[in-house]
C-alpha cells in the first residue's frame, strides 16, 4: 500500500477518496428512490450492499488526504446541474456518476492496492445490472399505473392528436403503422418517442423490435404472428417492456408463460383495425379479469358508448384507437376515459359511466 509521503501518492489518495465519496453519494440518491419511490426491497438492498462494499475501502488514510479548500474542481459546474427534468433524469445522472467513479477507482486503485482493481471492476458490472433492473422497474411501475392505452393509427393530425391526449393525462402510447415505408416510420417513431418522453409517457412500438431499439422506445408490442417473445427479450434486453396481443385463453396463457409484461385482450368488438378478425367478446374480458396474472388491456372497438359494458365485464384497463385518434377533442375524450377508469378502480363498483358530450 502506498504512503502519503510523496506528492504523487497524496494525489492518488485524494483521487480515490473523491471517487469513493462520489460513488457512495450517487448510490444513496438511487437507493432513496428504490426505497420510497419504487418500494423495492430487492433494489434497495442492492444499493445498500454496494454502499457498504465501498465503505470498506474508504480507509482513514484516504479520508486524511482530503483537502476540499484546495480542490480546483469544487467550483466547476454545468448549467444542467442546476435542474433536473424529472425522476428519470435524477436516476440517470446518478447512475452515470457512480459508473464513472467506479471506473476511476478501478484504474487508480490498481496503483494503491492490487485487490482494488478487480473489486471495483466487479462493482461496476453490478451497477450496470442495477441500472437495467431500475429502468425496467421504472417502466413497469408506470405500466401498472396506466389505465388507458392509446394505439395510434395513420393520420394527417397524428402528432397533434397524440399531444392532445398527452395533455389529457395519457401515460401509455403505442405507435402502430402497418403500411408506411421504414424511413417514414423511423422518422415518425423518433418524433413520437421524444414527444411522449417530454410528458413522462411510456412509448411502445408495434411489431418492430428494430425500430424500438433505434428510437430508444420503452418497449415493443407483438402480435401472434410476430417474432417470439423470447427473441424480442434477447434483442431488447431486460430493461424494456414487451406486450402481446391475445384473442383467447390459450394465447394469454402462452404469452404469460413466455414472459410478456402485459397482454392485450380482444378484439372485444369488431373493428376495422383488425379487419376480418372475429370479436373475442366480453366473455374473454370476464375470463381475463379472473385469470390473467399480469396487467392486461381490453382492446378492440371500445368507445365512450360501450366502455361501461367493458367495465362491468371486469375491465380495468383499456386500449383505444379511433375513440381518441378520431375524436374532435382528444384531450377531453382522454380525460373522460381516465375519469371512468379511475372512478371504477377507486370505488370498485359496477355500473355504466355517465354519458359523455365531446
C-alpha positions in Angstrom: 0.0 0.0 0.0 1.2 3.5 -0.8 2.4 6.0 1.7 1.2 9.6 1.5 4.7 11.0 2.0 5.2 11.6 -1.7 3.2 14.3 -3.6 2.2 11.8 -6.3 0.9 9.4 -3.6 -1.0 12.1 -1.9 -2.8 13.0 -5.2 -3.6 9.3 -5.7 -5.2 9.1 -2.3 -7.2 12.3 -3.0 -8.4 10.8 -6.3 -9.6 7.6 -4.5 -11.2 9.5 -1.7 -13.1 11.8 -4.1 -14.4 8.9 -6.2 -15.4 6.8 -3.2 -17.4 9.8 -2.0 -18.9 10.3 -5.4 -19.9 6.7 -5.9 -21.4 6.4 -2.4 -23.4 9.6 -2.7 -24.7 8.6 -6.1 -25.8 5.2 -4.8 -27.6 6.9 -1.8 -29.6 9.0 -4.2 -30.6 5.9 -6.2 -31.3 3.9 -3.1 -33.8 6.5 -1.8 -35.9 6.2 -4.9 -35.7 2.4 -4.8 -36.9 2.6 -1.3 -39.5 5.3 -1.3 -40.4 5.7 -5.0 -40.5 2.0 -6.1 -40.9 0.3 -2.7 -38.5 -2.3 -4.0 -36.8 -4.3 -1.2 -34.5 -6.1 -3.7 -33.2 -2.9 -5.4 -32.9 -1.1 -2.1 -30.8 -3.9 -0.7 -28.6 -4.0 -3.8 -27.8 -0.3 -3.4 -27.1 -0.6 0.3 -24.9 -3.6 -0.2 -22.8 -1.7 -2.8 -22.5 1.3 -0.5 -21.2 -1.0 2.3 -18.7 -2.6 0.0 -17.4 0.9 -1.0 -17.3 2.0 2.6 -14.9 -0.9 3.4 -12.4 0.5 1.0 -12.8 4.1 2.3 -9.9 4.0 4.8 -8.9 6.6 7.3 -5.7 7.1 5.2 -7.7 8.1 2.1 -10.0 10.4 4.1 -7.0 12.1 5.7 -5.8 13.1 2.2 -8.9 15.1 1.5 -8.3 18.9 1.0 -11.6 20.4 -0.1 -10.4 24.1 0.1 -7.6 23.4 -2.3 -9.7 21.2 -4.7 -9.8 23.1 -8.0 -12.9 21.0 -9.1 -15.3 22.2 -6.4 -16.2 25.3 -8.3 -16.6 23.6 -11.7 -20.2 23.1 -12.7 -22.5 22.9 -15.7 -25.9 24.6 -16.4 -27.6 21.2 -16.5 -26.6 20.6 -12.9 -28.9 23.4 -11.7 -32.1 21.5 -12.5 -33.5 18.0 -13.3 -36.3 17.5 -15.6 -37.8 14.5 -13.7 -37.1 11.4 -11.6 -35.6 9.6 -14.7 -33.1 12.4 -15.1 -32.1 12.2 -11.5 -31.6 8.5 -11.6 -29.7 8.5 -14.9 -27.4 11.3 -13.8 -26.5 9.5 -10.6 -26.1 6.1 -12.3 -23.6 7.7 -14.7 -21.9 9.3 -11.8 -21.5 6.0 -9.9 -20.3 4.2 -13.0 -17.7 6.8 -13.9 -16.5 6.9 -10.3 -16.1 3.1 -10.2 -14.1 3.2 -13.4 -11.7 5.8 -11.9 -11.5 3.7 -8.7 -10.7 0.6 -10.7 -7.8 2.2 -12.7 -6.2 4.3 -9.9 -6.9 1.6 -7.3 -4.5 -0.7 -9.1 -1.7 1.7 -8.1 -2.8 1.8 -4.5 -3.8 -1.8 -3.7 -3.6 -4.8 -6.1 -7.0 -6.0 -4.9 -8.8 -2.7 -5.7 -8.9 -3.1 -9.5 -10.8 -6.3 -9.6 -13.1 -5.3 -6.7 -14.2 -2.1 -8.3 -14.5 -3.8 -11.7 -17.0 -6.3 -10.3 -18.9 -3.5 -8.6 -19.1 -1.6 -11.9 -20.7 -4.6 -13.5 -23.1 -4.9 -10.6 -24.1 -1.3 -11.2 -24.8 -2.0 -14.9 -27.1 -4.7 -13.8 -28.7 -2.4 -11.2 -29.3 0.2 -13.9 -31.1 -2.3 -16.2 -33.3 -3.5 -13.3 -34.0 0.0 -12.1 -35.0 1.2 -15.6 -37.3 -1.8 -16.0 -38.9 -1.2 -12.6 -39.5 2.5 -13.5 -41.2 1.5 -16.7 -43.2 -1.4 -15.2 -44.4 0.8 -12.4 -45.7 3.3 -14.9 -47.3 0.5 -16.8 -49.1 -0.6 -13.7 -50.4 2.9 -13.2 -51.6 3.2 -16.8 -55.3 2.6 -17.2 -55.6 4.0 -20.7 -53.5 2.9 -23.7 -53.6 4.9 -27.0 -52.7 2.9 -30.1 -52.1 5.3 -32.9 -53.4 5.0 -36.5 -52.1 6.7 -39.6 -53.5 10.2 -39.6 -52.7 13.7 -41.0 -53.0 15.1 -37.5 -51.1 12.2 -35.8 -48.8 14.4 -33.7 -51.5 16.9 -32.7 -53.9 14.2 -31.7 -51.3 12.4 -29.6 -50.1 15.5 -27.9 -53.7 16.5 -27.1 -54.2 13.1 -25.5 -51.0 13.5 -23.5 -52.3 16.8 -22.2 -55.3 14.9 -21.0 -53.2 12.7 -18.8 -52.4 9.8 -21.1 -49.4 7.8 -19.9 -49.1 5.0 -22.5 -48.8 5.3 -26.3 -48.2 2.7 -29.0 -47.0 3.7 -32.5 -48.7 1.4 -35.0 -48.5 1.8 -38.8 -48.5 -1.3 -40.9 -48.1 0.3 -44.3 -45.6 3.2 -44.3 -42.1 2.8 -45.6 -39.4 2.1 -42.9 -37.8 5.5 -43.3 -41.1 7.3 -42.7 -41.9 5.0 -39.8 -38.5 5.6 -38.2 -38.9 9.4 -38.5 -42.4 9.4 -37.0 -41.3 7.0 -34.3 -38.4 9.3 -33.3 -40.7 12.3 -33.1 -43.4 10.5 -31.2 -40.9 9.0 -28.7 -39.4 12.4 -28.0 -42.9 13.8 -27.6 -44.1 11.1 -25.2 -40.9 11.3 -23.1 -41.4 15.0 -22.7 -44.7 14.2 -21.0 -43.2 11.4 -19.0 -45.3 8.9 -21.0 -44.3 5.3 -22.0 -43.7 4.9 -25.7 -44.2 1.4 -27.3 -43.5 0.3 -30.9 -45.9 -2.1 -32.6 -44.3 -5.2 -34.0 -40.8 -3.9 -34.8 -38.1 -4.7 -32.3 -35.5 -2.9 -34.6 -37.4 0.3 -34.6 -37.9 0.1 -30.8 -34.1 -0.1 -30.4 -33.4 2.6 -33.0 -35.5 5.2 -31.2 -34.9 4.0 -27.6 -38.6 3.2 -27.1 -39.8 1.8 -23.8 -40.8 -1.4 -25.3 -42.5 -3.3 -28.1 -45.9 -4.8 -28.7 -46.1 -8.1 -30.5 -48.9 -9.9 -32.4 -49.3 -13.6 -32.6 -47.5 -13.7 -36.0 -44.6 -11.6 -34.9 -41.2 -12.7 -33.5 -41.4 -14.8 -30.4 -41.3 -13.0 -27.0 -38.1 -14.8 -26.1 -36.3 -13.5 -29.1 -37.6 -10.0 -28.6 -36.4 -10.2 -24.9 -33.0 -11.3 -26.1 -32.7 -8.4 -28.6 -34.3 -5.7 -26.3 -32.6 -6.7 -23.1 -34.2 -6.9 -19.6 -35.0 -3.2 -19.2 -37.8 -2.8 -21.8 -41.4 -3.8 -21.8 -42.9 -6.5 -24.0 -46.6 -6.7 -24.7 -48.5 -9.3 -26.7 -51.9 -9.4 -28.4 -54.1 -12.3 -27.4 -57.6 -13.4 -28.6 -58.3 -16.4 -26.3 -57.3 -18.1 -23.1 -54.7 -20.3 -24.7 -52.8 -17.4 -26.3 -53.0 -15.5 -23.0 -51.5 -18.4 -21.0 -48.8 -18.8 -23.6 -47.9 -15.1 -23.5 -47.7 -15.1 -19.7 -45.5 -18.3 -19.8 -43.2 -16.7 -22.5 -42.6 -13.7 -20.3 -44.8 -10.9 -21.6 -45.1 -7.9 -19.3 -48.7 -7.2 -20.3 -51.2 -8.5 -22.8 -54.0 -7.1 -25.0 -57.3 -8.8 -24.6 -59.6 -8.7 -27.7 -60.8 -7.6 -30.0 -63.7 -7.1 -27.7 -65.8 -5.7 -30.6 -65.3 -5.9 -34.3 -63.1 -3.2 -35.5 -61.6 -2.0 -38.8 -58.2 -2.0 -37.1 -58.4 -5.8 -37.1 -60.3 -6.3 -40.3 -61.7 -9.8 -40.8 -61.0 -10.9 -37.3 -64.0 -12.1 -35.3 -64.6 -10.3 -32.0 -63.5 -12.2 -28.9 -66.4 -10.6 -27.0 -67.0 -9.6 -23.4 -66.7 -13.3 -22.3 -62.9 -13.1 -22.9 -62.8 -9.9 -20.8 -64.5 -11.7 -18.0 -62.0 -14.6 -18.3 -59.1 -12.2 -18.2 -60.5 -10.4 -15.1 -60.5 -13.7 -13.2 -57.4 -15.4 -14.6 -54.8 -13.0 -16.0 -51.8 -12.7 -13.6 -50.2 -9.7 -15.4 -51.5 -6.3 -16.5 -54.0 -6.5 -19.4 -55.8 -4.1 -21.6 -59.2 -4.7 -23.1 -58.9 -3.6 -26.8 -61.0 -3.6 -29.9 -63.8 -1.2 -30.9 -64.0 0.3 -27.4 -65.5 3.8 -27.3 -67.5 6.1 -25.0 -70.7 4.3 -25.7 -69.6 0.7 -24.8 -67.0 1.5 -22.2 -69.5 0.8 -19.4 -70.1 -2.7 -20.6 -66.4 -3.4 -20.7 -66.0 -2.2 -17.2 -69.0 -4.2 -15.9 -67.3 -7.3 -17.5 -64.3 -6.7 -15.4 -62.1 -4.5 -17.5 -59.8 -2.1 -15.5 -57.5 -1.0 -18.3 -58.5 -0.3 -21.9 -56.7 0.4 -25.1 -58.3 2.5 -27.8 -57.5 3.7 -31.3 -60.4 5.5 -33.1 -62.0 6.7 -29.9 -59.2 9.2 -29.4 -57.5 9.4 -32.8 -60.7 10.4 -34.4 -62.2 12.4 -31.6 -63.0 16.1 -32.2 -61.4 16.8 -28.8 -58.8 14.2 -28.0 -57.9 15.9 -24.7 -61.5 15.8 -23.4 -62.0 12.2 -24.6 -58.8 11.1 -22.9 -59.9 12.8 -19.7 -63.3 11.1 -19.9 -61.9 7.6 -20.3 -59.5 8.2 -17.5 -62.2 9.6 -15.2 -64.3 6.5 -15.7 -61.4 4.1 -15.3 -60.1 5.8 -12.2 -63.6 6.0 -10.7 -64.3 2.3 -11.2 -60.9 1.3 -9.8 -61.2 3.6 -6.8 -64.8 2.7 -5.9 -64.8 -1.0 -7.0 -68.3 -0.7 -8.3 -70.2 -2.0 -11.4 -72.3 0.3 -13.5 -72.3 2.2 -16.7 -70.4 5.5 -16.9 -72.3 8.7 -17.4 -73.0 9.9 -20.9 -70.2 11.9 -22.5 -70.6 15.0 -24.6 -67.5 15.8 -26.6 
